[in-house]
């Protein structure tokens, strides 16, 4: 019995260590069912949402914790054509998994709308969730012309803490190369009064070499802001 407990504890430590050591790389490679099982459930049960589009495949991850059952919904668009090809859901209390044709989350009305709601930040404003810095902040910074610089093939924008001018609260990146698109929104923390709140997933959007039409439309609109 002691040996079984020791093995279980060792496995748990390995999983936690892997999650910690991977850091951002956990979220910047294609999501799998196994990764969904490792996602944290916030103590205050705030919902969270994540758009990931890498190469030809797009995923939307919904952490729905204000429904009767707490669960993660992984919506898969295999060809990035705004078509739901598969939905995988993991219920955190029962530890059971289900495969569905469509998401059972009340937040998901359609795959295209969901992608845009995450990018625009609408979903964070209209639900009990972490308030991730989103498209309006990026557009404001570009129009203002501050804290913006070229980075590789694209453009990087930083949003600094007004109370700690050298500390980055959130950062953005977008690029177009060979007909493919990068779009990254990362919130390190945000403030509620004077309290710093760190989201369990730092990224709300992570798209690399994407062909997704919603991502493409967003990046093209950002490039137009640079030209003006």
C-alpha positions as a Markdown table, in Angstrom:
| # | Residue | x | y | z |
|---|---|---|---|---|
| 1 | Unk | 0.0 | 0.0 | 0.0 |
| 2 | Unk | 2.8 | 2.4 | 0.9 |
| 3 | Unk | 4.5 | 1.6 | -2.4 |
| 4 | Unk | 1.3 | 2.4 | -4.4 |
| 5 | Unk | 0.9 | 5.7 | -2.5 |
| 6 | Unk | 4.6 | 6.5 | -3.2 |
| 7 | Unk | 4.2 | 5.7 | -6.9 |
| 8 | Unk | 1.0 | 7.9 | -7.1 |
| 9 | Unk | 2.8 | 10.7 | -5.4 |
| 10 | Unk | 5.8 | 10.5 | -7.7 |
| 11 | Unk | 3.5 | 10.5 | -10.8 |
| 12 | Unk | 1.7 | 13.6 | -9.4 |
| 13 | Unk | 5.0 | 15.4 | -8.8 |
| 14 | Unk | 6.2 | 14.6 | -12.3 |
| 15 | Unk | 3.0 | 15.9 | -13.8 |
| 16 | Unk | 3.1 | 19.1 | -11.8 |
| 17 | Unk | 6.8 | 19.6 | -12.6 |
| 18 | Unk | 6.2 | 19.1 | -16.3 |
| 19 | Unk | 3.4 | 21.6 | -16.3 |
| 20 | Unk | 5.6 | 24.1 | -14.4 |
| 21 | Unk | 8.8 | 23.6 | -16.4 |
| 22 | Unk | 7.0 | 23.8 | -19.7 |
| 23 | Unk | 5.6 | 27.2 | -18.8 |
| 24 | Unk | 4.5 | 29.0 | -21.9 |
| 25 | Unk | 5.5 | 26.0 | -24.2 |
| 26 | Unk | 2.5 | 24.1 | -22.7 |
| 27 | Unk | 0.2 | 26.6 | -24.5 |
| 28 | Unk | 2.3 | 27.2 | -27.6 |
| 29 | Unk | 2.1 | 23.7 | -29.0 |
| 30 | Unk | -1.0 | 21.9 | -30.3 |
| 31 | Unk | -3.5 | 21.1 | -27.6 |
| 32 | Unk | -4.2 | 17.4 | -26.9 |
| 33 | Unk | -6.8 | 15.6 | -24.8 |
| 34 | Unk | -4.0 | 14.9 | -22.3 |
| 35 | Unk | -3.2 | 18.6 | -21.9 |
| 36 | Unk | -6.9 | 19.4 | -21.3 |
| 37 | Unk | -6.8 | 17.1 | -18.3 |
| 38 | Unk | -3.8 | 19.1 | -16.8 |
| 39 | Unk | -5.5 | 22.5 | -17.1 |
| 40 | Unk | -6.0 | 24.2 | -13.7 |
| 41 | Unk | -9.5 | 24.9 | -12.3 |
| 42 | Unk | -9.4 | 28.4 | -10.6 |
| 43 | Unk | -10.3 | 28.5 | -6.9 |
| 44 | Unk | -12.9 | 31.2 | -7.6 |
| 45 | Unk | -14.3 | 29.3 | -10.6 |
| 46 | Unk | -13.7 | 32.1 | -13.1 |
| 47 | Unk | -14.2 | 30.9 | -16.7 |
| 48 | Unk | -11.4 | 31.2 | -19.2 |
| 49 | Unk | -11.1 | 31.0 | -22.9 |
| 50 | Unk | -8.2 | 30.3 | -25.3 |
| 51 | Unk | -7.9 | 30.5 | -29.0 |
| 52 | Unk | -5.0 | 28.5 | -30.5 |
| 53 | Unk | -4.3 | 28.2 | -34.3 |
| 54 | Unk | -1.0 | 26.5 | -35.4 |
| 55 | Unk | -0.3 | 25.7 | -39.0 |
| 56 | Unk | -3.5 | 24.2 | -40.5 |
| 57 | Unk | -5.4 | 23.5 | -37.2 |
| 58 | Unk | -7.4 | 25.7 | -34.9 |
| 59 | Unk | -8.6 | 24.9 | -31.3 |
| 60 | Unk | -10.8 | 26.8 | -28.9 |
| 61 | Unk | -10.5 | 25.9 | -25.3 |
| 62 | Unk | -13.4 | 26.9 | -23.0 |
| 63 | Unk | -13.1 | 26.5 | -19.2 |
| 64 | Unk | -16.8 | 26.6 | -18.2 |
| 65 | Unk | -17.0 | 26.6 | -14.4 |
| 66 | Unk | -20.2 | 28.5 | -13.8 |
| 67 | Unk | -22.5 | 25.8 | -15.2 |
| 68 | Unk | -24.0 | 23.0 | -13.1 |
| 69 | Unk | -21.1 | 20.8 | -14.1 |
| 70 | Unk | -17.6 | 22.2 | -14.3 |
| 71 | Unk | -15.9 | 21.2 | -17.5 |
| 72 | Unk | -13.5 | 22.0 | -20.3 |
| 73 | Unk | -14.7 | 22.1 | -23.8 |
| 74 | Unk | -12.1 | 21.6 | -26.6 |
| 75 | Unk | -13.4 | 22.6 | -30.0 |
| 76 | Unk | -11.4 | 21.5 | -32.9 |
| 77 | Unk | -11.4 | 23.0 | -36.4 |
| 78 | Unk | -8.9 | 20.7 | -38.2 |
| 79 | Unk | -8.7 | 22.7 | -41.4 |
| 80 | Unk | -9.2 | 26.2 | -40.0 |
| 81 | Unk | -12.2 | 26.7 | -42.1 |
| 82 | Unk | -14.7 | 27.7 | -39.4 |
| 83 | Unk | -16.1 | 24.2 | -39.3 |
| 84 | Unk | -16.3 | 22.2 | -36.0 |
| 85 | Unk | -14.7 | 18.8 | -36.8 |
| 86 | Unk | -14.7 | 17.5 | -33.2 |
| 87 | Unk | -15.5 | 18.5 | -29.6 |
| 88 | Unk | -13.9 | 16.9 | -26.7 |
| 89 | Unk | -15.2 | 17.7 | -23.1 |
| 90 | Unk | -13.6 | 16.8 | -19.8 |
| 91 | Unk | -15.7 | 17.1 | -16.6 |
| 92 | Unk | -13.4 | 18.1 | -13.7 |
| 93 | Unk | -15.5 | 16.7 | -10.8 |
| 94 | Unk | -16.3 | 13.3 | -12.2 |
| 95 | Unk | -13.0 | 13.0 | -14.2 |
| 96 | Unk | -15.1 | 11.7 | -17.2 |
| 97 | Unk | -14.6 | 12.6 | -20.8 |
| 98 | Unk | -17.1 | 12.9 | -23.6 |
| 99 | Unk | -16.9 | 13.4 | -27.4 |
| 100 | Unk | -19.6 | 15.5 | -28.9 |
| 101 | Unk | -20.6 | 17.0 | -32.2 |
| 102 | Unk | -21.0 | 20.5 | -30.7 |
| 103 | Unk | -19.9 | 22.2 | -27.5 |
| 104 | Unk | -22.3 | 22.0 | -24.6 |
| 105 | Unk | -21.0 | 25.2 | -23.1 |
| 106 | Unk | -23.5 | 28.1 | -23.0 |
| 107 | Unk | -20.8 | 30.4 | -24.1 |
| 108 | Unk | -20.3 | 28.8 | -27.6 |
| 109 | Unk | -22.9 | 29.9 | -30.1 |
| 110 | Unk | -20.8 | 29.2 | -33.2 |
| 111 | Unk | -17.1 | 28.6 | -34.0 |
| 112 | Unk | -16.5 | 31.7 | -36.0 |
| 113 | Unk | -18.2 | 34.0 | -33.5 |
| 114 | Unk | -16.3 | 32.3 | -30.6 |
| 115 | Unk | -13.0 | 33.0 | -32.3 |
| 116 | Unk | -13.9 | 36.6 | -32.8 |
| 117 | Unk | -15.3 | 37.0 | -29.3 |
| 118 | Unk | -12.0 | 35.8 | -27.8 |
| 119 | Unk | -9.9 | 38.1 | -30.1 |
| 120 | Unk | -12.1 | 41.1 | -29.5 |
| 121 | Unk | -12.3 | 40.4 | -25.7 |
| 122 | Unk | -16.1 | 40.4 | -25.8 |
| 123 | Unk | -16.2 | 37.0 | -24.1 |
| 124 | Unk | -14.1 | 38.3 | -21.2 |
| 125 | Unk | -16.2 | 41.4 | -20.7 |
| 126 | Unk | -19.5 | 39.5 | -20.8 |
| 127 | Unk | -18.8 | 36.6 | -18.5 |
| 128 | Unk | -17.4 | 35.9 | -15.1 |
| 129 | Unk | -13.8 | 35.4 | -16.3 |
| 130 | Unk | -10.3 | 36.7 | -16.2 |
| 131 | Unk | -10.1 | 40.1 | -17.9 |
| 132 | Unk | -7.6 | 39.4 | -20.6 |
| 133 | Unk | -6.1 | 42.4 | -22.6 |
| 134 | Unk | -7.5 | 42.0 | -26.1 |
| 135 | Unk | -7.8 | 43.6 | -29.5 |
| 136 | Unk | -9.1 | 47.1 | -28.4 |
| 137 | Unk | -5.9 | 47.6 | -26.3 |
| 138 | Unk | -3.7 | 46.5 | -29.2 |
| 139 | Unk | -5.5 | 48.9 | -31.6 |
| 140 | Unk | -5.3 | 51.7 | -29.1 |
| 141 | Unk | -1.5 | 51.3 | -28.7 |
| 142 | Unk | -1.0 | 51.1 | -32.5 |
| 143 | Unk | -3.0 | 54.3 | -33.0 |
| 144 | Unk | -1.2 | 56.0 | -30.2 |
| 145 | Unk | 2.1 | 54.9 | -31.6 |
| 146 | Unk | 3.6 | 54.0 | -28.2 |
| 147 | Unk | 5.5 | 50.9 | -27.0 |
| 148 | Unk | 5.5 | 49.4 | -30.5 |
| 149 | Unk | 8.4 | 48.0 | -32.5 |
| 150 | Unk | 9.3 | 45.6 | -35.2 |
| 151 | Unk | 10.2 | 42.1 | -34.1 |
| 152 | Unk | 11.4 | 39.5 | -36.6 |
| 153 | Unk | 8.9 | 39.4 | -39.5 |
| 154 | Unk | 6.2 | 41.1 | -37.4 |
| 155 | Unk | 5.3 | 43.7 | -34.9 |
| 156 | Unk | 5.4 | 43.6 | -31.1 |
| 157 | Unk | 3.5 | 45.8 | -28.7 |
| 158 | Unk | 3.9 | 46.1 | -24.9 |
| 159 | Unk | 1.4 | 47.3 | -22.3 |
| 160 | Unk | 3.2 | 48.5 | -19.2 |
| 161 | Unk | 1.9 | 48.8 | -15.7 |
| 162 | Unk | 1.2 | 52.5 | -15.0 |
| 163 | Unk | 2.3 | 52.1 | -11.4 |
| 164 | Unk | 5.4 | 50.1 | -12.3 |
| 165 | Unk | 6.6 | 51.6 | -15.7 |
| 166 | Unk | 9.2 | 48.9 | -16.3 |
| 167 | Unk | 6.8 | 46.0 | -15.7 |
| 168 | Unk | 4.9 | 44.5 | -18.6 |
| 169 | Unk | 1.3 | 43.7 | -17.9 |
| 170 | Unk | 0.5 | 42.3 | -21.3 |
| 171 | Unk | 2.1 | 41.9 | -24.7 |
| 172 | Unk | 1.0 | 41.4 | -28.3 |
| 173 | Unk | 2.5 | 40.2 | -31.5 |
| 174 | Unk | 1.2 | 40.0 | -35.1 |
| 175 | Unk | 2.8 | 39.1 | -38.4 |
| 176 | Unk | 2.0 | 38.1 | -42.0 |
| 177 | Unk | 4.4 | 36.0 | -43.9 |
| 178 | Unk | 3.9 | 33.9 | -47.1 |
| 179 | Unk | 0.1 | 34.1 | -46.8 |
| 180 | Unk | 0.2 | 32.9 | -43.2 |
| 181 | Unk | -0.5 | 34.8 | -40.0 |
| 182 | Unk | 0.8 | 35.1 | -36.4 |
| 183 | Unk | -1.4 | 36.6 | -33.7 |
| 184 | Unk | -0.5 | 36.4 | -30.0 |
| 185 | Unk | -2.2 | 38.1 | -27.0 |
| 186 | Unk | -0.6 | 37.4 | -23.6 |
| 187 | Unk | -1.7 | 38.9 | -20.3 |
| 188 | Unk | 0.9 | 38.5 | -17.5 |
| 189 | Unk | -1.5 | 40.0 | -15.0 |
| 190 | Unk | -4.2 | 42.7 | -14.7 |
| 191 | Unk | -5.3 | 44.8 | -11.7 |
| 192 | Unk | -8.5 | 44.9 | -9.7 |
| 193 | Unk | -8.1 | 47.9 | -7.6 |
| 194 | Unk | -4.5 | 47.5 | -6.4 |
| 195 | Unk | -4.6 | 43.7 | -6.5 |
| 196 | Unk | -2.6 | 41.9 | -9.2 |
| 197 | Unk | -4.5 | 39.0 | -10.8 |
| 198 | Unk | -2.6 | 36.5 | -12.8 |
| 199 | Unk | -4.6 | 34.3 | -15.2 |
| 200 | Unk | -4.1 | 30.5 | -15.0 |
| 201 | Unk | -3.5 | 30.6 | -18.8 |
| 202 | Unk | -1.4 | 33.6 | -19.8 |
| 203 | Unk | -2.4 | 33.5 | -23.4 |
| 204 | Unk | -5.9 | 34.3 | -24.7 |
| 205 | Unk | -4.8 | 34.0 | -28.3 |
| 206 | Unk | -1.8 | 32.1 | -29.6 |
| 207 | Unk | -1.7 | 31.7 | -33.4 |
| 208 | Unk | 1.4 | 30.8 | -35.4 |
| 209 | Unk | 1.7 | 30.2 | -39.1 |
| 210 | Unk | -2.1 | 30.2 | -39.2 |
| 211 | Unk | -4.4 | 30.2 | -42.2 |
| 212 | Unk | -7.6 | 30.7 | -40.1 |
| 213 | Unk | -9.8 | 33.3 | -41.8 |
| 214 | Unk | -10.7 | 35.0 | -38.5 |
| 215 | Unk | -7.1 | 35.4 | -37.6 |
| 216 | Unk | -6.2 | 36.5 | -41.1 |
| 217 | Unk | -8.9 | 39.2 | -41.1 |
| 218 | Unk | -7.7 | 40.5 | -37.7 |
| 219 | Unk | -4.0 | 40.7 | -38.7 |
| 220 | Unk | -4.9 | 42.4 | -42.0 |
| 221 | Unk | -6.9 | 45.0 | -40.1 |
| 222 | Unk | -3.9 | 45.6 | -37.8 |
| 223 | Unk | -1.5 | 46.0 | -40.7 |
| 224 | Unk | -3.8 | 48.7 | -42.2 |
| 225 | Unk | -3.5 | 50.6 | -38.9 |
| 226 | Unk | 0.3 | 50.6 | -39.4 |
| 227 | Unk | 0.0 | 52.1 | -42.9 |
| 228 | Unk | -2.1 | 55.1 | -41.8 |
